[in-house]
Amino acid sequence: MKKILIVVVIIAALFYLFKDSKSEVKTTVPDNPDATFRPDPTLATFSGLEGEVTILEEKAYGDINGDQKPDTAVLLAESGGGSGVFIYAAAYVSGPVNYKGTNAVFLGDRIAPQTVSINAAGVIKVSYLDRAPDEAFAAEPTISVSKELIYRNGSLSEK
């Protein structure tokens, strides 16, 4: 009889421990507590483009739509089959459920992208090198240009 009682107590204890471990909420702390989530736009679809598109290395992270979630500003290169390489700015923006690509804003043909940033007000600033209006596209871009873009009413546009 004692053996049966001991077995029942052991089974009850194991059941209690097993049940308790299943109801426990486990949290993990990232290795780097300063690390922040950065949305990855590689699977996004950006409107306004027709040819083959490549996401360039220049990216910026910040809140462009005012929802306190990080968004990503990107530069895109579109090859239309000819000699031109058209550069666009676009964003990967947080929504109520998931992220979505914006429309693409044309910056120039065969320009040299430099930097992309997002300021505290959510304005995207793109800096690049371009050519003078009378220069051929074969000329090296040397003129510094900046454009500011804003996200408003679901669309990206020049400020």
C-alpha positions in Angstrom: 0.0 0.0 0.0 2.9 2.3 0.8 4.4 1.7 -2.6 1.1 2.7 -4.4 0.9 5.9 -2.3 4.5 6.8 -3.2 3.9 6.2 -6.9 0.7 8.3 -6.8 2.5 11.2 -5.1 5.4 11.0 -7.7 2.9 11.0 -10.6 1.0 13.9 -9.0 4.2 15.9 -8.5 5.3 15.2 -12.1 1.9 16.2 -13.4 2.0 19.4 -11.4 5.5 20.3 -12.6 4.7 19.5 -16.2 1.4 21.5 -16.1 3.2 24.4 -14.5 6.0 24.5 -17.0 3.5 24.6 -19.9 1.6 27.6 -18.5 4.7 29.6 -17.9 5.2 32.6 -20.3 8.8 32.6 -21.5 10.4 35.8 -22.8 13.8 36.1 -24.5 16.1 39.1 -24.2 18.1 39.8 -27.4 21.8 39.5 -27.2 22.1 43.2 -27.9 19.4 45.2 -26.0 20.1 48.2 -28.2 19.2 46.3 -31.3 16.1 47.5 -33.1 13.8 45.8 -35.6 14.5 46.8 -39.2 11.9 45.9 -41.7 13.3 43.9 -44.7 11.9 45.2 -48.0 13.4 42.4 -50.2 10.0 40.8 -50.7 8.0 44.0 -51.1 6.2 45.1 -54.3 6.7 48.7 -55.3 4.2 50.3 -57.7 5.1 52.4 -60.8 7.9 50.1 -62.1 7.8 47.9 -65.1 11.3 46.4 -65.7 13.7 44.3 -63.6 14.2 46.0 -60.3 17.1 45.8 -57.8 17.1 47.1 -54.3 20.3 49.1 -53.8 22.5 49.0 -50.7 21.5 52.5 -49.6 18.7 52.2 -47.0 17.4 54.2 -44.1 15.2 53.2 -41.1 12.7 55.4 -39.2 9.0 56.2 -38.8 7.7 57.8 -42.0 3.9 57.3 -41.4 3.7 58.4 -37.8 2.6 55.1 -36.3 5.6 54.7 -34.0 6.8 51.6 -36.0 10.0 51.5 -38.0 9.7 51.8 -41.8 12.4 51.4 -44.5 13.4 53.9 -47.2 15.1 52.3 -50.2 16.6 53.1 -53.5 15.7 51.0 -56.5 17.4 50.5 -59.8 15.3 49.6 -62.8 16.9 48.3 -66.0 14.5 48.8 -68.9 16.5 46.8 -71.4 18.3 49.8 -73.0 21.4 51.6 -71.8 19.5 53.4 -69.0 19.5 52.5 -65.3 16.6 54.4 -63.7 16.9 55.1 -60.0 13.8 55.5 -57.8 13.1 56.1 -54.1 10.5 54.0 -52.4 9.5 52.9 -48.9 8.4 49.8 -47.1 5.8 51.1 -44.7 4.1 49.5 -41.6 0.4 49.1 -41.7 -2.2 47.8 -39.2 -1.4 44.1 -40.0 1.8 44.0 -42.1 4.3 46.0 -44.2 3.6 47.2 -47.7 5.7 48.7 -50.5 4.9 52.3 -51.7 4.9 53.8 -55.1 8.4 54.5 -56.6 9.4 58.1 -57.1 11.8 58.7 -60.1 15.1 60.3 -59.2 17.1 60.0 -62.4 18.8 58.0 -65.2 22.3 56.8 -64.5 22.8 58.9 -61.4 25.2 58.0 -58.5 23.2 57.4 -55.3 25.1 58.7 -52.1 22.9 58.5 -49.0 19.3 58.0 -47.8 18.1 59.2 -44.4 14.8 59.6 -42.4 14.6 62.6 -40.0 12.5 62.7 -36.8 9.6 64.3 -38.7 9.5 61.3 -41.1 10.9 63.1 -44.1 13.1 60.9 -46.4 16.2 62.7 -47.8 18.0 61.2 -50.8 21.4 62.6 -51.9 22.9 61.6 -55.2 25.2 62.9 -57.9 23.7 63.9 -61.3 24.7 65.7 -64.5 24.0 69.2 -65.8 20.9 69.3 -68.0 23.1 69.8 -71.1 25.5 66.9 -70.3 25.3 63.6 -72.1 24.2 60.5 -70.1 27.7 59.0 -70.8 29.3 61.8 -68.7 30.2 61.1 -65.1 27.7 62.5 -62.6 29.4 65.2 -60.5 26.6 67.6 -59.4 25.3 67.0 -55.9 21.5 66.9 -55.6 19.2 66.2 -52.7 15.5 65.5 -52.7 13.1 65.3 -49.8 10.1 62.9 -49.9 7.1 62.5 -47.6 4.6 59.8 -47.1 1.1 61.2 -47.1 -2.3 59.6 -47.8 -0.7 56.2 -48.6 1.7 57.6 -51.2 5.3 58.8 -51.4 5.8 62.2 -53.1 8.4 64.9 -53.3 8.1 67.5 -50.5 
